[in-house]
């Protein structure tokens, strides 16, 4: 089993990275290979809406020369996609949003003169997020948008791990958050195995 994890945080030592660390450690113990792609380190241009990607139904095929083809290939070749992001203004960070825009066009060949395939059909998607508000209000819009994104791309939304930052009153990481991250890794593996994903 192999996960592609798109990391949308600009901070290598930030809260989202801290929450992701025990998740990755637990995945390693479970025998799951994880490829983490730090999006702020990549050249990711915004979608142009030109529909040039619709001319080729076999792969991503964007007209822009940047790192998105590499990211799309990593997503396509993995067992599951994990989106890790802090919540800024009730949504994911800018490079994550650009990735979502580019993937929905480049991997869904619905937008040309003829309707083509969904290249990520049935791909499981989960998300790990941190936010400053209570999670019910801090990441609800992000989760709803991601569910719709998955539905449109014929992907499978499989879950959310969200934790709130109460700084400066207390440190972000604590035993509860670590345990929750490890439990999330275990729960995803069980869910995917039950559905025959390897």
C-alpha positions, -999 to +999 in steps of 0.1 A: +000+000+000+013+034-010+001+069+000+008+101-018+006+129+008+004+165-005+016+188+022+001+223+020+018+239+049+045+265+043+061+257+077+082+225+081+080+229+119+044+239+120+013+224+135+003+204+104+038+189+101+036+180+138+003+163+135+014+145+103+046+131+120+029+104+142+006+096+113+036+089+091+054+069+118+023+047+123+020+042+086+056+030+085+048+005+113+019-007+093+040-013+062+025+016+042+049+035+019+043+073+021+056+099-004+053+134+011+053+162-014+058+197+001+037+219-022+054+252-012+086+238-025+071+231-059+064+252-090+026+251-092+010+276-115-028+284-112-051+267-137-057+288-168-091+272-176-079+268-212-091+231-215-059+221-233-057+191-210-089+178-225-072+169-258-054+139-244-075+114-225-046+092-214-028+114-188-027+148-171-015+167-202-015+203-190-001+229-214+018+245-185+054+234-178+057+232-141+058+205-114+021+195-117+027+166-141+050+150-115+024+155-088-004+141-109+017+110-117+024+105-080-013+108-072-023+084-100+003+057-090-006+057-053-032+036-034-046+067-017-042+104-016-038+123+017-042+161+017-025+177+047-031+214+051-036+242+077-068+261+073-063+297+063-095+318+060-117+286+063-100+268+034-068+251+023-036+270+015-030+286-020-007+259-035-032+231-023-060+250-040-040+253-072-033+215-071-071+208-067-080+231-096-053+216-119-062+180-110-099+184-114-094+196-150-063+176-159-075+142-146-112+146-154-117+146-192-153+159-190-147+194-203-139+190-240-161+185-270-168+149-259-170+135-224-140+114-215-129+093-185-121+102-149-085+091-146-086+091-108-119+071-106-123+053-072-091+068-058-095+071-020-089+106-005-084+116+031-074+149+047-054+159+078-059+195+089-052+220+116-071+252+124-074+279+149-112+277+154-132+248+168-130+221+141-168+221+136-165+257+123-128+258+114-126+231+087-163+223+078-162+243+046-129+226+036-144+192+042-176+199+023-157+213-006-134+182-006-163+159-006-178+176-036-144+176-053-141+139-048-176+133-060-171+152-092-138+134-099-154+101-091-129+097-062-138+083-028-137+105+002-127+084+032-121+107+062-108+137+081-084+141+110-087+177+123-072+193+154-074+228+168-045+250+178-050+269+211-018+288+211-005+308+229-024+292+258-010+258+253+014+239+230-002+223+199+010+187+202-001+166+232-006+129+238-043+131+226-033+145+192-005+120+187-029+091+196-055+105+172-030+107+143-019+071+149-055+059+152-063+077+120-035+058+102-048+025+115-084+033+106-075+043+070-056+011+065-085-010+078-110+008+056-088+005+025-081-032+031-118-039+036-124-023+002-096-043-014-071-015-019-035-025-017 
